[in-house]
Amino acid sequence: MARSRYRSRAAFLCSALLPGLLAAIHLAGLVLFLNPELPLTAGGLTRASLRFAVPLSLVSLLLHLLIPPLRRAACKLLSLPWTLTAVFAAAATGAATNASRFAFYLPPGVNERLLRAALWLGLAALIGFYTALLHSLHRRRYGQRSRALYALLVLLSIYAVVERRHAAALLPVTLPPVARLTPAPPPQIVVVSLPGGGLELLLPLAEQGQALFLKSILETGAVAALEAPTPFRTAPAWGSLITGKLPFQHGVLSWHRQHADAFAPGGELRLLPWGFRDSLWRATMGTSRALQSGDLAALPVWRVLPRLDLRTALVGVPLASPLPPEVRWVVPAERLAATPLAADVPTSPPELSALVDLFRIVPAELTPEVRAALGPGPLAEALAGDLWRRDLARRLLVDRPELDLLWVHLPGLARAVEETYGGFAGALLEGRRNNRQRAAARELVAYGAELDRILASLWEAIPRGDRLLLLVSPSGAEGPNRRERFRAAISQRPPLGGRLGGRGALVLYGAGGRDRSEPLNARGVDLVPTLYYLYGVPVPRDLDGRVLIELFPPAFLAARPLAFVPTYETLPPPSGR
């Protein structure tokens, strides 16, 4: 009796814990697929699997304890074939789902092999299901051949993951050296990055009659709609915008890097599996850190231009901290944060810190009319931050007229979109008469009017006659998602907020726009090669974008012939800052 009881408990533990261990191995393999820069070693895979096995085995154990039929079957090892089959199916589904959702972010070879692994795991799930079904229908006991079959399926499923991941290892790329070039007399360009400023928002704002400058540049400038990556993620979109390369080349897949010492000493993850939140990772595997400029695997455009003897300045631009050594005038985005620690973030040169403090604007300093128009929410604070950046940018243009590129980042519109775009779309685009939606629409229109004055002020401050204003947004604005609309329907309160997503925009003003009835379709990676073309330097061939020649009139194209160079990644840095 005691021996039978011991065997029953041992069978139960085996049935409950083995599926969790197998699921942990496949989860670790999936993480390695999504982060091909991590080395695949037996020790790393084992350590990561054991780390995942603890919570997954506990979940499996609880399910076996709480579900009576499963508990009774587990005592006789009858549930193990079904749970192993479920793990095969879950692993196949996870691999296929991540391969489809992150196709834009993974190297083509890695994505292809991840799909192949999903197919092999799906085949293992079918074989396991068919075998378990036959034994259940005919009430047959699992003999040695059946047990050997499941053991073989387990080993082959692990082999499929390991072998495909090994074959997907990235090969180092050797770039040819290039010499420094001296461009022709360049134009002076001010780039204004405006998250959330897609054409679906900018065009309606311009038609409200309170954004005359914005309406003028949209009508007379060259306009393009930027295709958004799917699924949309702000960090990869920004990385592609500033490097001209796809995410798997520039390496920016999230605003945070997750520590992954279990996989490799000092290892970090760029991408987590879909549905795997950062908080869950920190609870199971470790901590994370904020992304820094040194994490870029490709040079951003503001680091390349100084190597071509073009002077650049940055105001509030993400991924500009630590300070890029090639850029002389930098105010990092962290320095403009409204926190007590913001003063500890250095600027370049250090003397700029005094100007940062001098030009700071708080919401209380806005006029009563503006504060009333923006409403009681956070839009006043967002506008104050944008005005802070505008004043710093204008001062740089005055003090440094020799600047060739000034890039200023205005994040206030993104905050306004998150707070009011749902109401704006409901009241002005869908014709709803809800008072709360109308109030949100008025607030966003008022913010658009203030943003219009900011853009006009920057344009007027450009000292050179050969000047260009480039308005760019890596993403547009979208209304509330299904979950938010469902909550709104239950509470009977219309959703007022929005989110970043959808198509972005690129507006070029000052070069003479083409007569196009519809905006040009483009991508975020097209900005950098177009900037190189505007400065009259050859376009590197290692970029994933193209020059948007459709934006320019024939006379402009004739004066600037298109030329190419292999790469700028191997350019030597300038001798001094």
C-alpha positions in Angstrom: 0.0 0.0 0.0 2.8 2.4 0.9 4.7 1.6 -2.2 1.6 2.2 -4.3 1.0 5.5 -2.6 4.7 6.5 -3.2 4.4 5.6 -6.9 1.2 7.6 -7.2 2.8 10.7 -5.7 5.9 10.3 -7.8 3.7 10.0 -11.0 1.8 13.0 -9.9 4.9 15.1 -9.5 6.3 13.9 -12.7 3.1 14.7 -14.6 2.8 18.1 -12.9 6.4 19.3 -13.2 7.7 18.0 -16.5 5.4 20.1 -18.7 6.6 23.2 -16.9 10.2 22.3 -17.5 9.6 21.6 -21.2 7.7 24.9 -21.5 10.6 26.7 -19.8 13.1 25.3 -22.4 10.9 26.4 -25.3 10.4 29.8 -23.7 14.2 30.2 -23.4 14.6 29.1 -27.0 12.0 31.7 -28.1 13.9 34.5 -26.3 17.1 33.4 -28.0 15.3 33.6 -31.3 14.1 37.1 -30.7 17.6 38.2 -29.5 20.0 36.7 -32.1 22.9 38.8 -30.7 22.9 36.6 -27.6 25.1 33.5 -27.9 23.6 30.1 -27.9 25.4 27.9 -25.4 24.4 24.8 -23.5 25.1 26.5 -20.1 23.1 29.6 -21.0 20.2 27.7 -22.3 20.2 25.5 -19.2 20.4 28.4 -16.7 17.7 30.3 -18.4 15.4 27.2 -18.7 15.8 26.5 -15.0 15.0 30.1 -14.1 11.8 29.9 -16.2 11.0 26.4 -14.9 10.4 27.6 -11.4 7.3 29.8 -12.1 6.1 27.6 -15.0 6.3 24.4 -13.0 4.5 26.0 -10.1 1.7 27.0 -12.4 1.5 23.5 -13.8 1.5 22.1 -10.3 -1.4 24.4 -9.2 -3.4 23.4 -12.2 -3.0 19.7 -11.5 -4.0 20.3 -7.8 -7.0 22.5 -8.6 -8.5 20.4 -11.4 -9.8 17.1 -10.0 -9.9 15.1 -13.4 -6.4 16.3 -14.1 -5.2 15.4 -10.6 -6.6 11.8 -10.9 -5.1 11.3 -14.3 -1.7 12.6 -13.2 -1.5 10.0 -10.5 -1.5 7.4 -13.2 0.7 9.3 -15.7 -2.3 9.5 -18.0 -2.3 13.3 -18.1 1.3 13.6 -19.2 0.9 12.9 -22.9 -1.9 15.5 -23.1 0.1 18.2 -21.2 3.2 17.5 -23.2 1.1 17.9 -26.4 -0.3 21.1 -25.1 3.2 22.4 -24.5 4.1 21.5 -28.1 1.1 23.3 -29.4 1.7 26.4 -27.2 5.4 26.5 -28.3 4.4 26.3 -31.9 1.7 29.0 -31.5 4.2 31.2 -29.6 6.9 30.8 -32.3 4.4 31.5 -35.2 2.8 34.5 -33.4 6.1 36.2 -32.6 7.4 35.5 -36.1 4.4 37.2 -37.6 4.2 40.1 -35.1 7.9 40.9 -35.1 8.7 40.3 -38.8 9.5 43.9 -39.2 12.0 43.8 -36.2 13.8 40.6 -36.8 16.5 39.8 -39.4 15.0 37.9 -42.4 17.0 34.8 -41.7 16.1 34.6 -38.1 12.4 35.2 -38.8 12.4 32.4 -41.4 14.0 29.9 -39.2 11.6 30.8 -36.3 8.7 30.0 -38.7 10.4 26.6 -39.5 10.7 25.8 -35.8 7.0 26.6 -35.4 6.2 24.1 -38.2 8.2 21.3 -36.6 6.7 22.0 -33.2 3.2 22.0 -34.8 4.0 18.6 -36.3 5.1 17.3 -32.9 1.8 18.5 -31.4 -0.2 16.7 -34.1 1.6 13.4 -33.5 1.3 13.8 -29.8 -2.4 14.6 -30.0 -3.2 11.7 -32.3 -1.3 9.2 -30.1 -3.0 10.5 -26.9 -6.4 10.4 -28.6 -6.1 6.8 -29.7 -5.1 5.7 -26.2 -7.9 7.6 -24.6 -10.6 6.4 -27.0 -9.6 2.7 -26.8 -8.6 2.9 -23.1 -5.2 1.5 -23.9 -2.3 1.6 -21.6 0.9 3.5 -22.7 3.4 0.8 -23.5 7.1 1.1 -24.0 6.7 2.2 -27.7 4.3 5.0 -26.8 6.5 6.2 -24.0 9.5 6.1 -26.3 7.6 8.1 -28.9 6.8 10.9 -26.5 10.4 10.9 -25.2 11.5 11.2 -28.8 9.0 14.0 -29.5 10.3 16.0 -26.5 13.9 15.6 -27.6 13.1 16.5 -31.2 11.1 19.5 -30.2 14.2 20.8 -28.2 16.5 19.9 -31.1 14.3 21.8 -33.6 14.6 25.0 -31.4 18.3 24.7 -30.8 19.2 23.7 -34.3 17.2 26.5 -36.0 18.5 29.1 -33.6 22.1 28.0 -34.2 21.5 28.3 -38.0 20.1 31.8 -37.5 23.3 33.1 -35.9 24.2 36.5 -37.4 27.4 36.8 -39.3 29.6 39.8 -38.6 29.5 42.4 -41.4 32.7 44.1 -42.5 32.2 47.6 -43.9 34.6 49.2 -46.3 36.5 52.3 -45.1 35.6 55.6 -46.7 37.3 59.0 -46.9 35.8 62.2 -45.5 34.0 64.3 -48.0 33.6 68.0 -48.2 30.0 68.9 -49.3 29.1 71.9 -51.4 27.7 75.0 -49.5 24.9 73.3 -47.6 21.5 74.7 -46.7 20.5 75.4 -43.1 18.0 72.8 -42.0 15.8 72.8 -38.9 14.3 69.4 -38.2 11.3 69.4 -35.9 10.3 66.0 -34.7 6.7 65.9 -33.6 5.4 62.5 -32.2 1.8 62.0 -32.9 1.7 64.6 -35.7 0.4 62.4 -38.5 -1.5 63.9 -41.4 -4.8 62.5 -40.0 -4.3 65.0 -37.2 -2.3 67.9 -38.8 -4.7 68.4 -41.7 -7.9 68.7 -39.5 -6.0 71.1 -37.2 -4.9 73.2 -40.1 -8.5 73.5 -41.3 -9.8 74.9 -38.0 -8.5 78.4 -38.9 -6.2 78.8 -35.9 -3.0 77.3 -37.4 -2.3 79.5 -40.4 1.4 78.7 -40.7 0.8 75.0 -40.5 -1.8 75.3 -43.2 0.6 77.2 -45.4 3.4 74.7 -45.2 1.0 71.8 -45.8 -0.4 73.5 -48.9 2.9 74.9 -50.3 5.5 72.4 -49.0 6.2 68.8 -50.0 4.2 66.3 -48.0 4.7 62.6 -47.4 2.8 60.1 -45.3 5.2 57.8 -43.4 4.2 54.1 -43.2 4.1 52.9 -39.6 5.7 49.6 -38.7 3.4 46.8 -37.5 2.9 46.3 -34.6 3.8 49.9 -33.9 6.5 50.5 -31.3 7.8 54.0 -30.6 11.4 53.1 -29.9 12.1 51.1 -33.2 10.3 53.8 -35.2 12.5 56.5 -33.7 15.6 54.5 -34.3 14.8 54.0 -37.9 14.0 57.7 -38.3 17.4 58.8 -37.0 19.6 56.1 -38.7 17.8 55.3 -41.9 18.0 51.6 -41.1 15.6 48.9 -40.1 15.3 47.9 -36.4 17.4 44.7 -36.7 20.3 46.9 -38.0 20.1 49.8 -35.5 19.2 47.6 -32.5 16.6 49.9 -30.9 13.6 47.6 -30.2 12.5 49.0 -26.8 13.2 52.0 -24.6 14.7 49.6 -22.1 17.3 46.8 -22.1 16.4 43.8 -19.9 19.3 42.2 -18.1 19.8 38.5 -19.1 22.7 37.2 -17.1 21.1 33.8 -17.1 21.7 33.5 -20.9 25.2 35.0 -20.9 27.3 37.1 -18.4 26.4 40.7 -19.0 23.8 39.7 -21.6 20.9 42.0 -22.4 17.6 41.5 -24.3 16.4 43.9 -27.0 13.1 42.2 -27.5 10.8 40.3 -25.2 8.2 37.7 -26.5 4.8 39.2 -27.4 2.6 39.5 -24.3 5.6 39.2 -22.0 5.6 42.5 -20.0 8.6 44.2 -18.6 7.3 43.8 -15.1 6.9 40.1 -15.5 10.5 39.8 -16.8 11.8 41.7 -13.8 9.9 39.5 -11.5 11.4 36.3 -12.9 14.7 37.2 -14.5 16.2 40.5 -13.2 16.3 44.2 -13.7 16.3 46.5 -16.7 18.0 49.8 -17.7 17.0 52.8 -19.8 18.3 52.8 -23.4 21.3 55.1 -24.1 22.9 56.6 -27.2 25.7 54.0 -27.0 23.2 51.2 -27.5 22.6 52.2 -31.1 24.2 49.7 -33.4 24.2 52.3 -36.3 25.3 55.9 -36.3 22.5 58.4 -36.1 22.5 61.2 -38.7 23.6 63.8 -36.2 26.8 61.8 -35.6 27.6 61.3 -39.3 27.1 64.9 -40.4 30.0 66.3 -38.2 32.3 63.8 -39.8 31.4 65.4 -43.1 32.3 68.9 -41.7 28.6 69.8 -41.1 27.8 71.4 -37.8 24.8 70.0 -35.8 22.9 70.8 -32.6 20.3 68.9 -30.7 17.5 70.1 -28.4 15.6 67.6 -26.4 16.2 64.7 -28.8 15.8 61.1 -27.4 18.9 58.9 -27.5 21.3 61.8 -27.3 22.6 60.9 -23.8 25.4 60.2 -23.0 26.4 63.1 -25.1 27.5 62.2 -28.6 31.2 63.3 -29.0 30.8 64.6 -32.5 28.0 67.1 -31.7 29.1 70.3 -30.0 25.7 71.7 -28.9 23.4 69.2 -27.2 20.6 69.6 -24.7 19.5 66.0 -23.9 15.9 65.2 -23.4 16.7 64.1 -19.8 18.0 67.6 -19.1 14.6 69.0 -20.0 12.7 66.7 -17.6 10.8 68.4 -14.8 12.5 66.4 -12.1 14.9 67.5 -9.3 17.5 65.2 -10.9 17.3 66.9 -14.3 20.0 69.4 -13.3 22.5 66.6 -13.0 22.3 65.7 -16.7 25.1 67.5 -18.5 24.8 69.6 -21.7 27.4 70.2 -24.3 29.0 72.6 -23.9 28.5 72.8 -20.1 27.7 76.6 -20.5 24.4 75.6 -22.1 23.1 74.6 -18.6 22.7 78.2 -17.6 20.6 78.9 -20.7 18.5 75.8 -20.0 17.6 77.1 -16.5 17.1 80.6 -17.8 14.6 79.7 -20.5 12.6 77.2 -18.4 8.9 77.9 -18.5 6.3 76.6 -16.1 2.5 76.4 -16.7 1.9 79.3 -14.4 3.8 81.6 -16.7 1.4 81.0 -19.6 -1.2 83.7 -20.2 -4.6 83.2 -18.5 -6.2 82.9 -21.9 -3.9 80.1 -23.0 -4.4 78.2 -19.8 -8.2 78.5 -20.0 -8.1 77.3 -23.7 -6.0 74.3 -22.8 -8.3 73.2 -20.0 -7.5 71.8 -16.5 -5.5 68.8 -17.7 -1.8 68.4 -18.4 -1.8 70.2 -21.8 -0.5 73.4 -20.2 2.5 71.5 -18.8 3.1 69.9 -22.2 3.0 73.3 -23.9 5.4 74.8 -21.4 7.8 72.0 -22.2 7.5 72.7 -26.0 8.0 76.5 -25.4 11.1 75.7 -23.4 12.6 73.7 -26.2 11.6 76.4 -28.8 13.3 79.2 -26.8 16.5 77.1 -26.5 16.4 76.3 -30.2 15.9 80.0 -31.2 18.8 81.0 -28.9 21.1 78.5 -30.6 20.1 79.8 -34.1 21.0 83.3 -32.9 24.3 82.4 -31.2 25.4 79.8 -33.8 24.4 81.0 -37.2 27.0 78.6 -38.7 24.8 75.6 -37.7 24.0 73.4 -40.6 21.4 71.2 -38.8 19.4 72.0 -35.7 17.1 69.1 -34.5 14.5 70.0 -31.9 12.1 67.5 -30.4 8.7 68.6 -29.4 6.9 65.9 -27.3 4.0 68.0 -26.2 1.7 67.0 -29.0 2.0 63.3 -28.1 0.9 64.2 -24.6 -2.1 66.1 -26.0 -3.0 63.2 -28.2 -3.0 60.8 -25.3 -5.3 63.1 -23.4 -7.7 64.4 -26.0 -7.5 62.7 -29.4 -10.5 60.4 -28.7 -12.7 63.4 -28.0 -11.2 65.3 -31.0 -12.0 62.5 -33.4 -15.4 62.0 -32.0 -16.5 65.6 -32.1 -14.8 66.9 -35.3 -14.3 63.8 -37.4 -17.3 61.7 -36.4 -19.8 64.6 -35.7 -20.7 63.5 -32.2 -22.3 66.1 -29.9 -21.1 64.9 -26.5 -20.1 67.9 -24.4 -17.0 66.1 -23.0 -15.8 65.2 -26.4 -16.4 68.7 -27.7 -14.4 70.1 -24.8 -11.5 67.7 -25.5 -11.6 68.8 -29.2 -11.4 72.5 -28.3 -8.4 71.8 -26.1 -6.5 69.9 -28.8 -7.4 72.7 -31.4 -6.1 75.3 -28.9 -2.9 73.3 -28.5 -2.6 73.1 -32.3 -2.8 76.9 -32.5 0.0 77.3 -29.9 2.1 74.6 -31.8 1.5 76.6 -35.0 3.1 79.7 -33.3 6.1 77.6 -32.2 6.7 76.3 -35.7 6.4 79.8 -37.2 8.8 81.2 -34.6 11.4 78.6 -35.5 11.1 79.3 -39.2 11.5 83.0 -38.7 14.6 82.4 -36.5 16.6 80.6 -39.2 19.2 83.1 -40.2 20.4 81.9 -43.6 18.6 82.7 -46.8 19.1 79.1 -48.0 16.9 77.6 -45.3 14.6 74.6 -44.9 12.1 73.5 -42.3 11.5 69.8 -42.0 8.6 68.6 -39.9 8.7 64.9 -39.2 6.6 62.5 -37.1 7.5 58.8 -36.8 3.9 58.1 -35.9 0.4 59.5 -36.1 -2.5 59.5 -33.7 -5.1 56.8 -33.2 -8.3 56.7 -31.2 -9.0 54.5 -28.2 -8.5 50.8 -28.7 -11.1 48.1 -28.2 -10.5 47.7 -24.5 -10.9 51.4 -23.9 -14.1 51.5 -26.1 -15.5 48.6 -24.2 -14.8 50.3 -20.8 -16.4 53.4 -22.2 -19.5 51.5 -23.3 -19.9 50.0 -19.8 -19.4 53.3 -18.0 -21.4 55.2 -20.6 -18.7 57.8 -20.7 -17.1 58.5 -24.1 -13.4 57.8 -24.4 -11.4 61.0 -24.6 -7.8 59.8 -24.9 -5.8 58.5 -27.8 -2.5 56.8 -28.5 0.4 57.0 -30.8 0.2 54.8 -33.9 -0.8 54.8 -37.5 1.0 56.7 -40.3 3.4 59.5 -39.5 4.2 62.5 -41.6 7.1 64.3 -43.3 6.7 67.9 -44.4 9.5 69.8 -46.2 9.1 73.5 -46.4 11.4 75.9 -48.3 12.6 73.7 -51.2 9.6 74.2 -53.4 7.0 71.5 -53.2 5.8 69.3 -56.1 2.2 69.7 -57.3 0.8 66.5 -55.9 -2.9 65.9 -55.2 -2.1 63.2 -52.7 0.8 62.9 -50.2 3.7 60.8 -51.2 3.8 57.3 -49.5 7.2 56.9 -47.7 8.8 55.3 -44.7 10.6 56.6 -41.7 13.9 55.2 -43.0 13.7 57.6 -45.9 14.4 60.7 -43.8 18.1 60.2 -43.4 19.0 59.5 -47.1 16.9 62.5 -48.0 18.8 64.7 -45.6 22.1 63.5 -47.1 20.8 64.5 -50.5 19.7 67.9 -49.3 23.2 68.5 -48.0 24.7 67.5 -51.4 26.7 64.5 -50.1 26.6 61.0 -51.5 24.0 58.7 -50.1 25.3 55.6 -48.3 24.2 52.3 -49.8 23.9 50.5 -46.5 20.8 52.5 -45.6 17.4 50.8 -45.9 15.7 54.0 -47.0 15.7 55.9 -50.2 15.9 59.5 -51.3 12.4 60.9 -51.7 13.1 62.6 -55.0 9.4 63.0 -55.7 9.3 65.8 -53.0 11.5 68.1 -55.1 10.8 70.1 -58.3 12.8 69.4 -61.4 15.1 72.5 -61.0 16.0 71.4 -57.5 16.9 67.9 -58.7 18.9 69.2 -61.6 21.1 71.3 -59.3 21.8 68.3 -57.0 22.8 65.2 -58.9 22.3 62.0 -56.9 25.5 60.1 -55.9 26.3 57.1 -53.7 29.0 55.9 -51.3 29.2 52.4 -49.7 28.8 53.6 -46.0 29.5 56.3 -43.5 29.8 53.9 -40.6 33.6 53.7 -41.0 34.1 57.5 -41.3 36.7 58.7 -38.8 35.3 61.1 -36.2 36.2 64.8 -36.4 39.5 65.8 -34.7 37.9 68.1 -32.2 34.5 69.0 -30.8 
